């Protein structure tokens, strides 16, 4: 079983482009970094590309200390229309004026839907990779994940391109990021060239870890339904999220835990509680 002290936290950036100011984004990412987080997760889909750009700006001068995940198969690769300093407040206040909540209210759990086949062609993957490298201001991506798709969706030649980039060191690890329910039907043959499985916390974790023990398992959305799980006696509301992350680390089913928040204070509390709990039980 993996020791809890060996499991690291990763910070997800899906929500950073909904913050109103660039300095707020930088402060949030710096809080994660100063708290010991050394893995950051993003995707072209997040903020229509702005999350990658914001993360890339933050990583300047820190790149050698970090590992980065980005993805392909969803999201565009066009040039961003505005500088982030303008795009962030415009997006924030446009949503407020339209009455669209910037932070969506928690809803009821939704059963994962089976993936519908979509063709992922060679040209789009080439462009997506080039654009992600540019936005992230890096010459390599540590974990490059197929986003909400399965390896069988790739056109002929795409896997050869990815393996070539891996051999060159442009990509360090390949993976698949989708719901665990969609991964359960895969076989070892389907994943022979893939190193990482990234999926939502759920009842499929134990089965997937047992079925694919040689893969890295990155788990996210541990806190997605925390509002449905009141803090138990002896655990304060402020410490409950970090405690849940630590409990997930203790089950031996994850190699990395991805979580996110838009609140710097909450982020710091989660990291502090996680580190205390994993140290105590590691």
Helices and strands as residue ranges (DSSP letters): G 4-6, E 8-12, G 16-18, H 22-34, E 39-41, G 46-49, H 50-59, G 63-65, E 67-72, H 84-98, H 122-136, E 141-147, G 151-153, H 158-168, E 171-177, H 180-183, E 196-200, H 205-211, E 216-220, G 226-228, H 237-250, E 256-259, H 264-281
